[in-house]
Every structure is written in C-alpha cells, then in structure tokens.
Amino acid sequence: MEFGNGFTTFGSAANADDHRKMLMYFDRLKSSNEGLEYSVTELLNNEFKENQEEMIFLHWKVLEFHIQNRHEELPPEVILGLRKALMSWLQKQSNELKSMPLYLRNKAAQVFALLFAKEFLSSWPSMMLDVMKVCLNKANTGVDFYLRMLLAIDVEVVDRTIMHSETEQAHNQNIKDTMRETCIPAMVESWYNLLLLCTQNPNPNIASMCLDVVGAYIEWIDINMIANEKFLPLIFMFMGVNVDSEVRESACDCLREIAIKGMLPLDKIRLIEVLWPEIKPYCQVQDKDDVDYLIKLSKLIGGIGSALITAWVKYIKLENISDIAKSSSNVQQNYISLVTAAEDKAPFCFQFVGHEDDDVSQQCVQFALDYIDMLKKIKNMNGSQKQNIVVLFNTLAKKFKYDSEYCFENEGEEETEFKEYLKGLKNIYENLIQLDPDLVQSKVRELLAETLGKWQYLEFSDVEVCIRLLYLLGESLAVNLGSQFTNDAGSKTPLHDMLTILTSSGVCDHPHPYVRLMYFETVVRYDRFFILQGTNENVLLGVMQAFLDERGVKSTNPAIRSRCSYLLSRFVKTTCKSLQSFTEKLLTQIESLLMTRHDESGQIFSPDDKLFVYELAGTLIVNSSLDGKTKNALMTSLLSPLVEGFNPSLNKMHEVYKMETESGSTHFSSEQLANDINYSMSYASRTSKAFSNKHTMAQAGCSDVYTETLRIFLSGFDVEVYHDIIHSGIRQYLHRMVICLEEEVLPFIPIAVQNLLKHCNARALHQFIPLINQIVNKFKKSISPFLAEIFMPVVRTVFQILSEEQGELSEDAKTVRRTYFQFIHAIVSNNLAEVILKQENSDAEMVLLTIKQGAVDFPDPTAQKVCFNIFHKLVASWKTTQNGALREFIIQIIVPACFQAPTQPTFDFSDGQTILVLKETSSIMKDLYGILGIELIQALKLYLPNLELSESVADEYCQALAQLDKKQFRNYTKAFFQRGRC
C-alpha cells in the first residue's frame, strides 16, 4: 500500500478541502500495519519544522490509535520495530524537544505512556530505565520529556477520575506493584537529583514539573522514600519567597499530596509534625504573594487540617472509642494529640477562609466543615473551641458581604461565581447553627443591634449581610419558628428580640433596593411574629405599608416589584386575621395598584405579578370579619373590571386580528390581546384560592359572584381565533370552580365539555381530561347520566387525535394514551363502571379492548399499571354487580392479559415501574380466585397449555394461586415469569 504524497498543504495555507483530504489520508494510516510503519518512519526521518506541526501531530495520533486499539493484533516484529524507532526518535530529538510546541511534546509523551502501559509487564520491562538512560544524560536534554511521560503514565495508570474496567484496574495495579519493586527507587533518585540541580541552576519549568510528578506518585509509592531528612528539605526550599511563583504552587501541591496520603492515624500526626514547622511560617501572607500561589497555599493548609481530622475519626474507629473518659491513658493521650493538632491549624485555616480573594477562601471551606463536624462529635466544647467558632462566625459575616461592584440587575459571570461561592459559606453557617444555636443567635443579635442602630451611616453590604444572617437562621434552627415568638416578656427568645430590632429599626427605608428586599424576605420568613395577640398593630401596618408603596410593590426596580408581589401574598395569608380591621383600607390601596398600568418606569406589574396581588386581595376579603353581604360586594368590586371588560376585549381581539390579516402584517397585537384575556381569567381564578374547607365560597356569600363570572367567561368558547389560548383560561377557571362551588357549577359543565371537544388537539386534550376527572371525583354518581352522554364523544376524540399522531410510540401519542387511561381509571375508581357498560355493546367492547391493549401491547409501564388497576377495579365492580357481559370480559380478556404482559420481550423485570405492573397482575389473580374459586382454576387449566406450559408447571401455578397468601403469591409470580424467560 502506497502512502506517499497524501497531501502537500498544511497550516494556515490549507483550505477546507485540503483538511478533508488530509484527515482521510490519516484514516488510511490507522487501518493497517503498513500505515503504522509509515508514520513511525516519517516521525523518525523528518526533522521538526514549524510548518509541519500539524503533520507531526497527526502521525503521533496514528501511533496512539494503533497502540490503544490494535496493539494485541500487531505482529511481534512490528512491535519490536516500534520500540526501536521510538527510542531512536527520543535519542535523536532530545536536543530539539524544547523547540517543539507543548501540545506536540505532550502527545509524544502520551504515546510513550500508552506503550508503557501495554508492554511494561510483558515484553519491555526495562522501558522506564531505558527512557531514563536516554533522557537523563549528562546534558539532561531529555528531562522535560521524561517528566511529561511520567505525568502521562500517572493519567493512564493511576488517575481515579478516569473510568476503567475491573480487568484494566487489575492490570494497572500490577503495573504499580511491579514498578515499586523495579524502577521506583531509580525514579525517586532521579527526582531528587533533578530538584537538587534546580536549586543550583534554577529551571522553573523542570522544577515545577518534577514537583508535580512527586505529588502525583506519592499516593502509591512508599512515603518514606520522599518524607525523609534528605528529600523534604529540598521540597521546602521551593516554598521560598524568592522562588518562581509557579514552582511555589507546585511545591504546595506536592506537600499537600504528602500530607493527605493514606496512613494510620498516629503515623499521620508524626508526618504532619515534621511538615508543619516548615510550612507554618508561610501562613503569614505577604502583600506581594501571587494570588495563584495563595490559592495553592490555602489548599495545602486546609488539606493538612482536614487530614488530621480524618485521622482523628479513623483513630476513634480503630480503637472503638465510645466514651473517651473510659479509655486507657495511652488512647486518651493519642486522642487529645490528634484533636490538639487539628485545633492548632484552625486559626490559620480560618485566616484563609477570610482572605479577600474568594478563590483563596474557597480552598479552606472544607476544613471549616470538617472542623465543625469534629466539634459536633466531641459535643462539649471547651473555651478555645468556642473562641474558634466565634472567629469563624465573624469571618463568615465578613465574607458573606456583596462588594460595591456587584451588579444585582444584570448578573454576569463574576456574580454567578460569587453565588456559587456563597453556597459553601452557607453550608458552613448552617452547620455552625446546628453545632451551637445559642452562640450563633447571640452573635447575630449582637451584630443586628450594632448595625441596625446606625444603618444610615454604613455601607449597604454591612446592613444587608446582618439581615441575611438573621434570614438564614430560620433554615437551620431545629425548632418550630412559630414557638419562638411569645407575648410573655419573661420568655422572649433571641429570635423574638431580633425581629423586634429589625422591625423597629426603620431599615425598610434603606435606599438600596436589595437591602429592602432582604428585609421583606426576612419578615415573611418570620411572619408568625406578627400574629401574636397584643402585638403592636403599628408594627404590622408598618410592614404592610412598606410592602405596598415605593419600597416594595411600587418600586422602580422590576425584580423588586415582582418578588415583593409574591412575598406580600404569602405574608397576607399568614397575617390576614390580624389585618381584619384594616381590610377595606388595604383593599383600596391594592385595587388602585391593579387599576394602574403604567408610570414613568413602564408597567407597574407584569401579568404574573398581578396574579399574586389578586390572590392576596381575595385572601383579605375572604378572611375578613365582614359579613357575607359586604364580602360579596367587595369581591364583586374586585372582579367587575375583569368581567365587564371580557366580551369587549374578545370583540377587540377579533377586530385587530381581521385588520392584521387584511394588511398582511403579523398577528402580534391580536395574540397579545388573547393573552391578556387569558390572564383576566387567571386573575379571577387566583382570587378563589382564598377559599378553603373552613372558609367556603357559600359561607362567604360569594357563590353568585363566581357563577356569574363563569357564565361570562363561557362566552369565550365562541371565539373564532386563538382557541388554545382562550380555552386554556376557561379550563383553568372551571378547575377552580369545581373545587370551590358545589352543585352550582353543574349546569355549566355540559356546555363547557361540548365546546372544549370542538377544538381539541393533543395538548388541549391532555389539559381537558384532568378537568373531567376532577368533576367525576367530586360529584361521582350525581353526574352519571351526563357522563354516560359525553363518554363516547370523549373517547372518539382521543382516537381521532391518536390517529393523527406520527407513530403510536411517539411522546405525544404516549401522553394522550396515558391521559385516556386516567379518564377510564377515574370512572371505574368512582364506581361508575356502568357508564362504560351501558354504552352500545360494540362501543363498550371496543373501549375495554383498548384497556387490554394498553396493558399488554405498549411498552409503557406507567400506562400499563393504570390499565391493570382499571382491570382490578372492574373485577371488584363485577363482584358487586355480577354483570354477565363483564364476567365474559374478565375470563376471556383480563385473565389472559395477566399472562401476556409479563411475557412480552419489553417487560423489564429490573424496572421498578414494571414490577408494580406485575404486582397488580398477581393481585388481580388472587382476587379473582377469591370470587371464582375452582371455576378460575378450571379456566386456567384450559388456557395455560396455550402458553406452551407443561401440565406440571400449570398445576404448580394453580396450586400456588390457591394456597399462597397475597405477598407470597406476588413473589411467586415474579419468579414464575422470570423462570419462563430463561
């Protein structure tokens, strides 16, 4: 096979066609031994030139492919030739390697590492020593390549982040074991000599890579080869302030790997006692220290601290310590030594947590969590430990702050990174609260009192953070927040005092919108503070007024307006009883907000924000102490603008649509009008959320208001355009009325259902059938005649939509089919099976057969479970009614389905949903046996031979059905069908 002249143009001069031809050419080289030999020859014979970088890289890729994928099938002579060629290349190119781009050096090192992984244990055990002999010559010209190869071997053989099969893991472990016995001593000696040479003739690149290699290999080689009086002082030298920053970073990483290496607890403390005196001086951070170096240093210090705590935990397990006071003096001494060692590192770690650079701080977050966890296990903290907790709290209070340049309105990458960083701090704070809630509450109260007493003179971040710390307390206190508030002056809790400080400080007037937002978030979290008997009404009204004016829902900031609309709705739900005497006054303010559409900043409320405002208005009315007549009048006043504007809005929508159509423009304005109409119905729906079992619509005297509103909204069925949008709003309102009204809603159901079926697609049907199910579940037998009338139209609509779907297994078809089965399930679950059975015989039979099809033929466990549950309900119904036609269906269809479904190839016994289906089938069979007894056994003996079961197996199944209880039979059923698969 000829490979020459495959291409002539490279690099920037090559066009797309040149690149395509070149890649095709190299694909040919990957397909044969000759291609491998050709690439090896090209690499060996051609000197490196800048304009040939791409060609050289692709030749290395050819070698990589053959070694990774074809090594086992390569003839011995080809493999031998490859070895010799690579060593010749290394000998020849070692002087020129420095001029090669990094990516080429790394790719060559990767190829050597792959070959090492393949051949070190078999045909080339001397490979490492052979490479060292070439690279570590007197001139050390190949040192860079040698170190890169070692790092590549670490990735290929050791790196645990790369998934390997069990066979590969065993192979790699064998490589490491063999290396320990053969070449590791020589490698360690070479690292020492290289580092020593770098102290005499500084070479930052070599020193950094060599330290990286030591750090990578220390995990699995004998630590005494590195952690000794000869080697460690050499590593410490590279921590010096006058050393290149990149080298210092590598030294930190190397020392961290040494410190965290797995070993026995007492060995760990001895090792760190050797390391710490040399590392501790560098904890005094210098202004001139590079941030990247400080990140590595912080990671080192945090790693040392966490390693000691891990050793302490391991020691407790090793010595099986349950009560240290009852342990031997030797165990106690070792226990205390480990705790003390970790304690000594805490101030240094917390110093790094508090560093102004968040990336530096982040590296010690895990130590803070580990330290708190250790104190939780110790339980009784001493004075020093409590002081450490205070230091950590103060550090968190500082680091939680937003800086002055934080952009709340348009959060970018830096803001996103800070939010992610805050998650770690929040985790520490939550654990601090769990460790010592009293101490943390005391510190937050102290900070609140100090800050909010002079908030007008402080930076916004100082004010915001103290409120946020109070807010976050509520997430982690292991108490019922409502129990923290009392009118008993002698029993007031710190949390009660803090809320008093917050609400009396006037901080809701702060000019910064996000300080105000934090205030609102906090008062809503602790809303039960405001419903105490005897609470000063002015406090509650002050909060409400702040919510309702420019500080809250009238803010010029859209995000603040939106969030405050939601928070106010939540706040009113809790405090509505305490607001009863102010209902009408508050409604006047709220209604004026809803009537206002625009100010200088644009629309005051988005449609979604208005949903919350309508909801809170409804809550105020329904929960007020006013009589039914007044509530009716207020609710009428609230809903009238929506009702009176409904039909005019429909007319305008049609007119605008017609104008847009005639002018050939897009239908943007008319569609917007349709969405506005939909929102109007949604607003009315949201006001009804205030009603409950305790405060029904009838008790409030509001039924006629909502039934009249429903009557008006139903006229929306007559729209000629935007059916989906308008019908969606009507459906939503109907859902609410089915919940809130009683029989008053029934006269409206027939017209609603008939119209909803007129313009029905898959999406609309998916939303429509839950409405029907809701009606069935609530009114049951009372709507049986109506349900019998609409049943087949609904079924035919389902079949029509399914026939229009592309593929019976498409997601839309699956959704429609599930919705249909849920409809049938709702009917039979409410003892309305006669609705199906009283249809024309052909219709009833067709419906029942579709249930069988869903149970057996479609690989959808969710739908199958519903279908078998329908069968189960039908069996129970037949037990009561003894319907003859249903009995035939049970014997001829349901019983066979219980065997057909589990024998389908798609029936997955490892899937949880599928096992639920199987459980349903076994329950059906047990219940049928309870009803039919020997008659069912006789029917099974006629049916089971059709499944090619032997007589003995059929008898065994019948015997199990008759004798086992439900649980035993369920287990038997699973084993029976799994056995049939074998």
Beta strands, then each sheet from edge to edge (+ up, - down):
strand 1: 598-599
strand 2: 602-603
sheet 1: 1+ 2-
end
